[in-house]
Amino acid sequence: MRLTCTGVLHTCLGREDAADLRAVIRAGGDLVQAIRDAVWSKPAGHDFHIARGAAPAVARHMSTTGG
């Protein structure tokens, strides 16, 4: 999992899903519950099997997620 400087919590580096924690804070929401929800929705395993010559599984570069 990675938390970006803009408050986006990426629960899996190989998938596009993420939680916008900054939006939760700005809306006065429950930050702890938002983090729990994100963690519970995290996939149980990794799926980094990319065939040679295939497009990447995610559109973002690792450098944008702190990797």
Beta strands, then each sheet from edge to edge (+ up, - down):
strand 1: 2-3
strand 2: 8-10
strand 3: 18-20
sheet 1: 1+ 2- 3+
end
